[in-house]
């Protein structure tokens, strides 16, 4: 049993055995005596004691609680002794500066036993200690790791790395265990600002010391960078902010990359006292005077604005943390609501909607284990972002390492599980095929009416009805049922599982508004294209509700849905004809009658004419029925009931006409009234059209050089134009039926949008379909197609086709 003594070294309490204490006391006494004649001896002794404390802490890292005699002897061997030191600086001969007689370290500190481990260095942390921990592991200055992380985050080297860098930092923050006792490697050269040789902030002299080059060269490079875009100024300011100033002797030694020993401490003290050896010439003083004046001004501003800047830094820190918490929590809530809705837990399916898909179809089609694994993969990063925000706000840990490792392990397991289950589920949609069904119905003497059998909102809407004429003496129904599966046989089997009915009751026909899915039928993108053939010359009628599923029938022959109800129709060789519609022989009369008839379908007879002119761009947002025609003069008319007209806002900004509902009015969205407000626009030229929301309508007659059209939301437009180049962008669930011709067609489809352009002939076609979009195009010379996700593209015309397919998308020749 040995007696121990408690001592305070470097503000840290150590328990040391008595024999070790005696030897350490004698050593420190000799050090005190030697450096007592030096200027700032107190600072020198404090640096030495700090170094001794660091060495003792490393000795106790293995779990011991006391310092023994062997530890003290190893300390003395590392630091060196004062046995051969001179008592005064003046007595030292010049030649001794080149060959030191001091005792050099006799032994290196023993390396820690066991393999190296990566920790978060919480003792020297700025944000979590990840960068400091990595720097300690690789034995480099943490400054360079922090700079690298910042540069990767702001995409200096490669684009698209911000998210990956941010996520990697969060993951390392979670999984790496913290360590507050990591010993700093004193041999690692560190970048400091050299205040002893500074002109502005000491950055240039610090860099020169770090790389062992002339300070003048570094300063010259910074000055030259001013004339090369000013990048050097930005770099100088950043390094001035993040680089610490070398104030103590220890820091000045680390700046030179020298180990902290008594010999090196003495050498640095002597260098500091011999500053007069390098007296500056008058020319150097004149050249450096402006820089030193700027340094004084900046230092003064720093002292004045220091408290304000510190407050702003704290404010920014807290605001950034709050933003992270809000983002993480809102993302987690969104994931929770989505998973509860998809799985049908607690009635949450009423709050979840995926486009027009009924949620029960989604529930029926998805695998619970796959959904659960994907949920965990997405939820844990959102939780990590929230915890990171709390750490930034509170400036302390909010979860221990066990929680972090547990979440990380769970995330890895879920990621592996998702990697196996999700591709298997996606494979269920890999192949597309169709099933054809033919039915015939007898012709009766009476005039039939085609009606819609409205099945409500409980089933999936995926029906397109086209009316055509033929020379047969019967009615004929052709159903083309499309579906997906893991094979063609599986796709056809999935197509057979759905139901779609067209029934003849008496003289009338009833078309189901939607397809239906029997119990346990999985959803595999089933949809129906129905072609109903009517004998040439047979008169028939249609109710207006049939417009819900009717496509490519009226518009292509110059008719509109509002003409369906109450008129007699017949098919001839050149298409459908209305027998009871007003005379359409005069072109000018046709234009006026079309508009007057269309306006009659609105809920009121009020109208407002606006004197806008000299515009060739139109932006329409909200819930409208639009009619845009080419004409010699500008004309803008809004029709509807009086209350609706009060809520419509029109404005012209430069060459653009903007139409929308007033920003404080949401009635149009809440009640979704059946009668939309009508917007009638006549204009000589159209260069740009943007339609947003739930707007339907027509665009006709324009032959400009270039026309750009953008549809966003659930818009539905019939377009008949003949420009040289047409650019179309469809987003969301928008639909465009396109007729005419052009030299070039460029179409981008995103989401569940649809482009029907078989009747639009272009010499060169470029189409991109992403998500669940569908496109039909017709090119005479060259076609370039890019399809991703579960999109589908069909083309006609030339065989000079370039195809780029990704995911389970499909590209087929029609």
C-alpha positions in Angstrom: 0.0 0.0 0.0 1.4 3.4 -1.1 0.6 6.9 0.1 -0.9 9.2 -2.5 -0.9 13.0 -2.8 -3.5 15.2 -4.6 -2.1 17.9 -6.7 -3.5 20.6 -9.1 -1.7 20.7 -12.5 -3.2 22.8 -15.3 -6.4 23.3 -13.3 -6.9 19.5 -13.1 -6.7 17.4 -9.9 -4.5 14.4 -10.0 -3.8 11.7 -7.4 -0.1 10.8 -7.5 1.9 8.3 -5.5 4.3 9.8 -2.9 7.6 8.7 -4.6 6.3 10.0 -8.0 5.2 13.3 -6.3 8.7 13.9 -4.9 10.3 13.4 -8.3 7.7 15.5 -10.1 8.1 18.3 -7.5 11.9 18.4 -8.0 11.4 18.5 -11.7 8.9 21.4 -11.6 11.1 23.3 -9.2 14.0 23.1 -11.6 11.8 24.3 -14.4 10.5 27.2 -12.4 14.1 28.2 -11.4 15.3 28.0 -15.0 12.5 30.1 -16.6 12.2 32.6 -13.7 14.5 35.0 -15.5 12.5 34.9 -18.7 10.0 37.6 -19.5 6.4 36.3 -19.2 7.7 33.4 -17.1 4.2 32.8 -15.7 2.7 32.1 -19.1 5.6 29.8 -19.9 5.1 27.8 -16.7 1.3 27.6 -17.3 1.9 26.2 -20.8 4.3 23.6 -19.4 1.8 22.5 -16.7 -0.9 22.3 -19.3 1.3 19.9 -21.4 2.1 17.9 -18.3 -1.7 17.6 -17.5 -2.4 16.3 -21.0 0.3 13.7 -20.7 -1.0 12.5 -17.3 -4.6 12.3 -18.6 -3.4 10.1 -21.4 -1.7 7.8 -18.8 -5.0 7.5 -16.9 -7.1 6.7 -20.0 -6.8 3.0 -19.3 -9.0 3.3 -16.1 -6.2 3.9 -13.5 -6.9 6.6 -10.9 -3.4 7.4 -9.7 -0.2 8.6 -11.3 2.8 6.4 -10.4 6.6 6.9 -10.5 6.9 5.3 -13.9 4.5 7.8 -15.3 6.6 10.7 -13.9 9.8 9.2 -15.4 8.2 8.9 -18.8 6.9 12.5 -18.5 10.4 13.7 -17.8 11.8 11.7 -20.7 9.2 13.2 -23.0 9.5 16.8 -21.9 13.3 16.9 -21.4 15.3 18.4 -18.4 17.0 21.7 -17.7 20.3 20.2 -16.6 22.3 21.7 -19.4 20.3 24.9 -19.9 21.9 28.3 -19.5 20.6 30.5 -16.7 20.3 33.6 -18.9 19.7 34.3 -22.5 22.5 36.9 -22.9 25.1 34.4 -21.9 24.2 32.0 -24.7 26.8 31.9 -27.5 25.6 32.4 -31.0 26.9 29.0 -32.2 24.8 27.2 -29.6 21.7 28.2 -31.6 22.7 25.8 -34.4 23.6 22.9 -32.1 21.5 22.6 -29.0 23.1 21.0 -26.0 19.7 20.5 -24.4 18.6 17.0 -23.5 16.2 15.8 -26.2 13.2 13.6 -25.5 14.3 10.1 -24.7 11.2 8.3 -25.5 7.9 8.8 -27.3 4.6 8.5 -25.5 3.5 5.0 -25.8 0.7 4.5 -28.3 -2.6 3.4 -26.9 -3.0 -0.3 -26.9 -5.6 -1.9 -29.2 -6.8 -0.8 -32.6 -7.6 2.8 -33.5 -11.2 3.8 -33.0 -13.1 6.7 -34.5 -14.8 9.0 -31.9 -16.5 12.3 -31.8 -14.0 14.7 -30.2 -16.4 16.6 -27.9 -13.5 18.4 -26.2 -12.6 20.3 -29.4 -16.0 20.3 -31.0 -17.7 23.1 -32.9 -20.8 21.2 -34.0 -21.0 17.7 -32.6 -17.3 17.0 -32.7 -17.5 14.9 -35.9 -14.8 16.9 -37.8 -12.5 17.0 -34.8 -12.9 13.3 -34.3 -12.1 12.5 -37.9 -9.0 14.8 -37.7 -7.8 13.1 -34.6 -8.2 9.7 -36.3 -6.1 10.7 -39.3 -3.7 13.0 -37.2 -4.4 16.2 -39.1 -5.6 19.6 -38.2 -9.5 19.7 -37.7 -9.6 22.9 -39.6 -9.0 21.1 -42.9 -11.7 18.6 -42.2 -14.2 21.4 -41.4 -13.2 23.2 -44.5 -13.7 20.1 -46.6 -17.2 19.4 -45.1 -18.2 23.0 -45.8 -17.0 22.9 -49.4 -18.7 19.6 -50.0 -21.9 21.0 -48.5 -22.0 24.1 -50.7 -21.1 22.0 -53.8 -17.8 23.6 -54.6 -16.3 20.4 -56.1 -19.2 18.4 -57.4 -22.9 19.3 -57.7 -25.5 17.3 -55.8 -23.4 16.5 -52.8 -25.1 18.8 -50.3 -27.7 16.3 -49.3 -25.3 13.4 -49.1 -22.8 15.4 -47.0 -25.5 16.6 -44.7 -27.0 13.1 -44.2 -23.5 11.6 -43.7 -22.7 14.2 -41.0 -25.9 13.5 -39.2 -25.4 9.7 -39.3 -21.8 10.1 -38.0 -23.1 12.4 -35.3 -25.5 9.7 -34.2 -23.4 6.5 -34.5 -20.0 7.8 -33.4 -19.5 7.6 -29.6 -18.4 10.8 -27.9 -15.0 11.1 -26.2 -13.9 14.0 -24.1 -10.5 12.6 -23.2 -8.9 12.3 -26.7 -5.3 13.4 -26.3 -4.3 16.1 -28.8 -1.3 15.1 -30.9 1.2 17.9 -30.2 3.2 17.0 -33.3 0.4 17.8 -35.7 1.1 21.1 -37.4 -1.9 23.4 -37.0 -2.9 26.5 -38.9 -3.0 29.6 -36.7 -3.0 33.3 -37.4 0.5 34.6 -36.6 -0.2 37.8 -34.7 3.5 38.4 -34.2 4.1 39.0 -37.9 0.6 40.2 -39.0 -0.2 43.0 -41.4 -4.0 42.5 -41.3 -5.1 39.5 -39.4 -2.0 37.3 -39.5 -3.5 34.8 -42.0 -0.7 35.1 -44.6 2.1 34.7 -42.0 0.2 31.8 -40.4 -0.2 30.0 -43.8 3.5 30.7 -44.5 4.5 29.1 -41.1 2.2 26.1 -41.8 3.7 25.4 -45.3 7.2 26.5 -44.4 7.4 29.2 -47.1 8.1 32.9 -47.3 5.4 35.2 -45.9 5.9 37.6 -48.7 5.0 35.0 -51.3 1.7 34.3 -49.6 0.8 38.0 -49.3 1.6 38.5 -52.9 -0.7 35.7 -53.9 -3.6 37.2 -51.9 -2.9 40.6 -53.5 -2.9 39.2 -57.0 -6.1 37.3 -56.3 -7.9 40.7 -55.9 -7.4 41.2 -59.7 -8.6 37.7 -60.5 -12.2 37.8 -59.4 -11.6 38.5 -55.7 -11.7 34.9 -54.6 -8.6 35.5 -52.5 -10.4 38.2 -50.5 -13.2 35.7 -49.7 -10.7 33.0 -48.8 -8.8 35.4 -46.6 -11.9 36.5 -44.7 -13.1 32.9 -44.2 -9.6 31.8 -42.9 -9.5 34.9 -40.7 -12.9 33.9 -39.2 -12.2 30.2 -38.7 -8.5 30.2 -37.9 -7.5 30.7 -34.2 -4.8 33.2 -33.3 -1.5 31.8 -31.9 -1.4 33.5 -28.5 0.5 31.2 -26.2 3.9 29.6 -26.6 2.3 26.2 -27.0 0.1 27.4 -29.9 3.1 29.1 -31.6 5.0 25.8 -31.3 2.0 23.9 -32.7 1.9 26.4 -35.6 5.5 25.3 -36.5 4.7 21.6 -35.9 7.2 21.3 -33.1 6.6 19.0 -30.1 6.0 20.8 -26.8 9.2 20.1 -24.8 11.3 22.3 -22.6 13.9 22.6 -25.2 11.5 23.9 -27.9 9.8 26.2 -25.4 13.1 27.8 -24.6 13.9 28.2 -28.3 10.5 29.9 -29.0 11.0 32.3 -26.0 14.4 33.3 -27.4 13.0 33.9 -30.8 10.4 36.1 -29.3 13.0 38.2 -27.4 15.2 38.6 -30.5 12.6 40.4 -32.6 15.0 43.4 -33.2 17.3 41.2 -35.3 15.1 41.6 -38.3 14.6 45.4 -38.3 12.3 46.6 -41.2 13.6 48.9 -43.8 11.9 52.3 -44.4 10.6 51.1 -47.8 9.0 48.0 -46.1 7.4 50.3 -43.5 5.9 52.5 -46.2 4.5 49.6 -48.2 3.0 48.0 -45.1 1.6 51.2 -43.6 -1.8 51.0 -45.5 -2.3 47.4 -44.5 -1.5 48.1 -40.9 -3.9 51.0 -40.9 -6.6 48.8 -42.3 -5.8 46.2 -39.6 -6.2 48.9 -36.9 -9.5 50.0 -38.3 -10.8 46.4 -38.6 -9.7 45.6 -35.0 -11.5 48.7 -33.8 -14.7 47.8 -35.7 -14.4 44.2 -34.3 -14.2 45.5 -30.7 -17.3 47.7 -31.3 -19.3 45.2 -33.3 -18.2 42.1 -31.4 -21.2 41.9 -29.0 -23.6 42.6 -31.9 -22.0 39.9 -34.1 -22.0 37.4 -31.3 -25.7 38.1 -30.7 -26.4 37.7 -34.4 -24.5 34.4 -34.5 -26.5 33.1 -31.6 -29.7 34.2 -33.3 -28.7 32.5 -36.5 -27.8 29.4 -34.6 -31.1 29.2 -32.8 -33.1 30.1 -36.0 -31.3 27.4 -37.9 -32.0 24.9 -35.1 -35.7 25.8 -35.1 -35.9 25.4 -38.8 -34.4 21.9 -38.6 -36.8 21.0 -35.8 -39.8 22.2 -37.8 -38.7 20.5 -40.9 -38.0 17.2 -39.1 -41.2 17.2 -37.1 -43.4 18.2 -40.0 -41.8 15.5 -42.1 -42.3 12.9 -39.4 -45.9 13.9 -39.0 -46.4 13.7 -42.8 -44.9 10.1 -42.8 -47.1 9.1 -39.9 -50.3 10.4 -41.5 -49.3 8.7 -44.8 -48.6 5.4 -43.2 -51.8 5.4 -41.1 -53.8 6.4 -44.1 -52.2 3.8 -46.4 -52.7 1.1 -43.9 -56.2 2.3 -42.9 -55.4 2.8 -39.2 -57.8 4.8 -37.1 -59.8 6.3 -40.0 -56.7 8.3 -41.3 -57.4 7.1 -44.8 -60.0 9.9 -45.0 -57.2 12.4 -44.8 -54.9 10.8 -47.3 -55.4 11.2 -51.0 -53.0 10.2 -53.9 -54.2 12.0 -57.0 -57.6 10.4 -57.9 -56.7 6.9 -56.7 -59.0 5.6 -54.0 -57.0 4.8 -51.0 -58.6 1.3 -50.7 -56.9 0.4 -53.9 -53.5 1.5 -52.6 -54.1 -0.5 -49.4 -55.1 -3.6 -51.4 -52.0 -3.4 -53.6 -49.2 -2.8 -51.2 -47.3 -5.2 -48.9 -47.4 -4.1 -45.3 -43.8 -5.2 -44.6 -42.5 -3.2 -47.6 -44.4 -0.1 -46.4 -43.2 -0.5 -42.9 -39.5 -0.8 -44.0 -39.8 2.2 -46.3 -41.4 4.1 -43.5 -38.6 3.4 -41.1 -36.0 4.2 -43.8 -37.6 7.7 -44.3 -38.7 8.3 -40.7 -35.3 7.9 -38.9 -33.5 10.5 -41.0 -36.3 13.0 -40.3 -36.0 12.1 -36.6 -32.2 12.7 -36.8 -32.8 16.1 -38.4 -35.1 17.0 -35.5 -32.6 15.9 -32.9 -29.8 17.8 -34.7 -32.0 20.9 -34.5 -32.4 20.4 -30.7 -28.7 19.9 -30.3 -28.0 23.2 -32.1 -30.5 25.0 -30.0 -29.6 23.5 -26.6 -25.9 23.2 -27.3 -25.8 19.8 -25.6 -26.7 16.2 -26.4 -30.3 15.1 -26.3 -29.7 11.4 -26.9 -27.0 9.0 -25.7 -24.9 6.8 -27.9 -27.0 3.7 -27.2 -30.1 5.4 -28.7 -28.1 6.6 -31.7 -26.6 3.1 -32.3 -30.0 1.5 -31.9 -31.7 3.9 -34.4 -28.8 3.4 -36.8 -29.0 -0.4 -36.5 -32.8 -0.3 -37.0 -32.3 2.0 -40.1 -29.8 -0.4 -41.6 -32.1 -3.4 -41.0 -35.0 -1.6 -42.6 -32.9 -0.5 -45.5 -31.8 -4.1 -46.2 -35.4 -5.3 -45.8 -36.6 -2.6 -48.2 -33.8 -3.4 -50.7 -35.3 -7.0 -51.0 -39.1 -6.3 -50.8 -39.5 -3.0 -52.8 -37.9 -4.3 -56.0 -40.1 -7.4 -55.7 -43.2 -5.2 -55.4 -42.0 -3.0 -58.3 -41.6 -6.1 -60.4 -45.4 -6.5 -60.2 -45.7 -3.5 -62.6 -42.9 -4.4 -65.0 -44.8 -5.7 -68.0 -47.8 -4.1 -69.7 -50.3 -5.9 -71.9 -53.9 -5.5 -72.9 -57.1 -7.5 -73.2 -59.6 -6.9 -76.0 -63.3 -7.6 -75.6 -65.9 -7.2 -78.4 -69.7 -6.9 -77.9 -72.5 -6.2 -80.4 -75.9 -4.7 -79.8 -79.0 -4.7 -82.1 -80.2 -1.6 -83.8 -83.7 -0.4 -82.9 -86.0 1.9 -84.9 -86.1 4.5 -82.2 -83.4 7.2 -81.6 -81.1 6.0 -78.9 -79.6 8.2 -76.2 -76.1 7.6 -74.9 -76.1 8.1 -71.1 -73.6 8.0 -68.3 -74.2 5.5 -65.5 -72.6 7.5 -62.6 -71.0 5.1 -60.1 -70.0 7.9 -57.7 -66.5 8.5 -56.2 -66.0 5.1 -54.6 -64.3 3.5 -57.6 -61.4 4.3 -59.7 -61.8 6.5 -62.8 -59.8 5.2 -65.7 -62.2 5.1 -68.7 -61.8 6.8 -72.1 -64.8 6.6 -74.4 -64.5 7.3 -78.2 -67.5 7.3 -80.5 -66.9 6.2 -84.1 -69.0 5.4 -87.2 -68.9 2.2 -89.3 -70.8 0.6 -92.1 -72.2 -2.3 -90.1 -75.8 -2.6 -89.2 -75.3 -3.1 -85.5 -73.8 -1.2 -82.6 -70.4 -2.5 -81.7 -68.4 -2.0 -78.5 -64.6 -2.6 -78.4 -63.0 -2.6 -75.0 -59.2 -2.4 -74.8 -58.4 -3.1 -71.1 -54.8 -2.3 -70.3 -53.0 -3.6 -67.2 -49.5 -4.3 -65.8 -48.0 -7.4 -64.2 -44.7 -9.3 -63.7 -45.3 -11.1 -67.0 -47.7 -10.7 -70.0 -49.8 -13.6 -68.7 -50.0 -11.9 -65.3 -50.9 -8.6 -66.9 -53.7 -10.1 -68.8 -54.9 -11.9 -65.7 -55.0 -8.6 -63.9 -56.9 -7.0 -66.8 -59.6 -9.7 -66.5 -60.2 -9.0 -62.8 -61.8 -5.5 -63.3 -65.3 -4.9 -64.4 -66.7 -2.3 -66.9 -70.2 -2.4 -68.2 -72.1 -0.9 -71.1 -75.8 -1.9 -71.0 -78.6 -1.4 -73.5 -81.8 -0.7 -71.7 -84.6 -0.3 -74.2 -83.3 2.1 -76.9 -80.7 3.8 -74.7 -77.2 2.9 -73.7 -75.7 3.3 -70.2 -71.9 3.6 -70.0 -70.3 3.1 -66.5 -68.5 6.2 -65.4 -65.7 4.2 -63.9 -64.1 0.8 -63.7 -64.8 -1.3 -60.6 -62.5 -3.6 -58.7 -64.0 -6.7 -57.1 -62.8 -7.6 -53.6 -59.1 -8.4 -53.2 -58.4 -7.3 -56.8 -54.9 -5.7 -56.8 -54.4 -2.4 -58.5 -52.0 -2.7 -61.4 -52.7 0.5 -63.4 -55.8 -1.0 -65.0 -57.6 1.3 -67.5 -60.2 0.9 -70.2 -60.3 2.5 -73.7 -63.8 2.0 -75.1 -64.7 2.4 -78.7 -68.4 2.5 -79.5 -69.3 2.2 -83.2 -72.6 3.5 -84.5 -73.9 2.7 -88.0 -73.4 5.5 -90.6 -76.6 7.5 -91.0 -78.2 6.3 -87.6 -79.4 9.3 -85.6 -78.6 9.3 -81.9 -78.5 11.7 -78.9 -76.1 12.2 -76.0 -76.6 13.6 -72.5 -74.0 16.1 -71.4 -72.9 14.0 -68.4 -71.3 11.7 -70.9 -68.6 14.3 -71.4 -66.9 12.9 -68.2 -65.5 9.9 -70.1 -65.9 11.1 -73.8 -62.6 12.0 -75.6 -61.4 12.6 -79.2 -65.0 12.7 -80.5 -66.4 16.3 -80.5 -63.3 18.5 -80.6 -61.8 16.9 -83.6 -64.9 17.8 -85.6 -65.3 21.3 -84.3 -67.9 20.7 -81.6 -67.9 21.4 -77.9 -69.4 19.5 -74.9 -72.1 22.1 -74.2 -73.7 21.2 -77.6 -74.2 17.5 -76.6 -77.5 17.8 -74.7 -80.7 18.3 -76.7 -79.3 17.8 -80.2 -79.5 15.0 -82.8 -76.3 13.6 -84.1 -75.2 11.3 -86.9 -72.0 9.7 -88.2 -71.0 10.2 -91.8 -67.9 9.1 -93.7 -66.0 12.3 -92.7 -67.0 12.2 -89.0 -69.7 13.2 -86.6 -72.3 15.8 -87.6 -74.8 17.7 -85.5 -78.2 17.7 -87.3 -79.9 20.3 -85.1 -77.1 22.7 -84.2 -77.2 26.3 -85.7 -75.9 26.8 -89.2 -72.1 26.7 -89.3 -71.6 27.6 -92.9 -70.2 31.1 -92.2 -66.8 31.2 -90.6 -67.4 34.5 -88.8 -70.8 33.4 -87.8 -69.4 30.1 -86.5 -66.9 31.9 -84.3 -69.6 34.1 -82.8 -72.1 31.3 -82.4 -69.6 29.1 -80.7 -69.0 31.7 -78.1 -72.6 32.7 -77.6 -73.7 29.1 -77.3 -70.9 28.3 -74.9 -71.6 31.3 -72.8 -75.2 30.2 -72.5 -74.1 27.3 -70.4 -72.9 29.5 -67.6 -75.0 30.1 -64.5 -75.7 33.8 -65.3 -75.9 36.1 -68.2 -73.6 38.8 -66.8 -70.4 39.6 -68.8 -67.5 42.1 -68.5 -65.4 43.2 -71.4 -61.8 44.3 -70.6 -59.8 46.7 -72.8 -56.5 44.8 -72.6 -54.4 44.8 -75.7 -50.8 44.3 -77.0 -50.2 41.0 -75.2 -49.0 37.7 -76.6 -48.7 35.8 -73.3 -51.5 34.5 -71.1 -51.4 33.0 -67.6 -54.6 31.5 -66.2 -54.9 30.1 -62.7 -57.8 28.6 -60.7 -61.1 27.2 -61.8 -62.1 28.5 -65.3 -63.4 27.4 -68.7 -61.3 29.2 -71.3 -61.6 29.8 -75.0 -58.5 31.3 -76.6 -58.7 32.0 -80.4 -56.6 33.7 -83.0 -58.0 37.0 -84.3 -57.0 40.3 -85.8 -57.7 42.3 -82.7 -57.5 41.8 -78.9 -60.7 41.0 -77.1 -61.1 39.8 -73.5 -64.5 38.9 -72.1 -65.4 37.2 -68.8 -68.9 35.6 -68.4 -70.7 34.1 -65.4 -73.0 35.0 -62.5 -72.6 38.4 -60.8 -71.0 37.0 -57.6 -68.4 35.0 -59.5 -67.4 37.9 -61.7 -66.7 40.0 -58.6 -64.1 37.5 -57.5 -62.2 37.3 -60.9 -59.0 39.3 -61.1 -57.4 40.3 -64.4 -54.2 42.2 -64.9 -51.7 42.9 -67.7 -48.0 43.0 -66.9 -46.0 43.9 -69.9 -46.8 41.5 -72.7 -48.6 39.0 -70.3 -52.3 38.9 -69.4 -53.0 37.3 -66.0 -56.3 35.8 -65.0 -57.1 34.4 -61.6 -59.5 34.6 -58.6 -58.7 37.1 -56.0 -56.1 35.9 -53.5 -58.6 36.2 -50.5 -61.3 34.2 -52.2 -61.3 30.4 -51.9 -64.9 29.8 -52.6 -64.1 28.4 -56.0 -62.1 25.7 -54.4 -64.3 24.9 -51.5 -67.6 24.3 -53.3 -66.3 23.3 -56.8 -69.4 24.7 -58.4 -70.5 23.0 -61.6 -70.6 26.2 -63.7 -67.2 27.6 -64.2 -66.5 31.2 -65.0 -65.9 31.6 -68.8 -62.8 33.4 -70.1 -63.0 34.3 -73.8 -59.8 35.7 -75.3 -59.1 36.8 -78.9 -55.5 37.8 -79.8 -53.4 38.0 -82.9 -50.4 36.1 -81.6 -49.7 33.6 -78.8 -46.2 32.9 -77.7 -46.7 31.6 -74.2 -49.6 30.1 -72.3 -49.6 28.9 -68.7 -52.6 27.3 -67.1 -52.7 26.3 -63.4 -55.4 24.6 -61.3 -58.6 22.9 -62.6 -59.1 24.8 -65.9 -60.6 23.4 -69.1 -60.9 24.8 -72.5 -59.7 25.3 -76.1 -56.9 27.0 -77.9 -57.2 27.3 -81.7 -55.9 28.9 -84.8 -52.4 30.2 -83.9 -49.5 29.8 -86.3 -46.7 31.7 -84.6 -43.1 30.7 -85.0 -42.7 29.3 -81.5 -45.4 28.6 -78.9 -44.8 27.4 -75.3 -47.6 25.9 -73.2 -47.4 24.9 -69.6 -50.3 23.0 -67.8 -50.1 22.4 -64.0 -52.6 20.7 -61.8 -55.7 19.0 -63.3 -56.1 21.1 -66.4 -57.7 19.7 -69.6 -57.1 21.6 -72.9 -57.9 20.9 -76.5 -55.3 22.6 -78.7 -55.3 23.0 -82.5 -52.3 25.1 -83.7 -49.8 25.1 -86.5 -46.5 26.8 -85.2 -43.0 26.0 -86.4 -42.0 24.9 -83.0 -44.3 23.9 -80.1 -43.1 23.3 -76.6 -45.5 21.6 -74.1 -44.9 21.0 -70.4 -47.6 19.0 -68.5 -47.4 18.5 -64.7 -49.6 16.8 -62.2 -52.8 15.3 -63.7 -53.1 17.6 -66.7 -54.3 16.5 -70.1 -53.8 18.0 -73.5 -55.5 16.8 -76.7 -53.3 18.2 -79.5 -54.1 18.6 -83.2 -52.3 20.4 -86.1 -48.8 20.3 -87.3 -45.3 21.7 -86.7 -41.7 21.3 -87.7 -40.7 20.4 -84.1 -42.6 19.2 -81.0 -40.9 19.2 -77.6 -43.0 17.7 -74.8 -42.2 17.2 -71.1 -44.7 15.2 -68.9 -44.4 14.8 -65.1 -46.7 13.1 -62.7 -49.9 11.5 -64.0 -50.2 13.9 -67.0 -51.4 12.8 -70.5 -50.6 14.1 -74.0 -52.8 12.9 -76.9 -51.0 14.0 -80.0 -51.5 11.3 -82.7 -53.3 13.9 -84.7 -50.4 16.5 -84.4 -47.8 15.7 -87.1 -44.3 17.0 -86.4 -41.2 16.4 -88.4 -39.1 16.1 -85.3 -40.5 15.0 -81.9 -38.7 15.0 -78.5 -40.8 13.7 -75.6 -39.9 13.0 -71.9 -42.4 11.2 -69.7 -41.7 10.8 -66.0 -43.8 9.2 -63.2 -47.1 7.7 -64.4 -47.5 9.9 -67.5 -48.8 8.8 -70.8 -48.0 10.3 -74.2 -49.0 9.6 -77.8 -46.9 11.3 -80.5 -46.5 11.3 -84.3 -43.3 12.2 -86.0 -42.4 12.0 -89.7 -38.6 12.3 -89.6 -37.1 11.8 -86.1 -38.5 10.9 -82.7 -36.5 10.9 -79.4 -38.3 9.4 -76.4 -37.2 9.4 -72.7 -39.5 7.4 -70.3 -39.0 6.9 -66.6 -41.0 5.5 -63.7 -44.2 3.8 -64.8 -44.8 6.1 -67.7 -46.0 5.0 -71.1 -45.3 6.4 -74.5 -46.8 5.4 -77.9 -45.6 6.7 -81.2 -46.5 6.7 -84.9 -44.7 7.6 -88.1 -40.9 7.3 -88.7 -38.8 4.4 -87.5 -35.9 6.7 -86.8 -36.5 6.6 -83.1 -34.1 6.9 -80.1 -35.5 5.4 -76.9 -34.3 5.8 -73.3 -36.3 3.7 -70.9 -35.9 3.6 -67.1 -37.7 1.8 -64.4 -40.8 -0.1 -65.5 -41.8 2.5 -68.1 -42.7 1.3 -71.6 -42.3 2.7 -75.2 -44.3 1.1 -78.0 -45.0 1.7 -81.6 -48.8 2.1 -82.2 
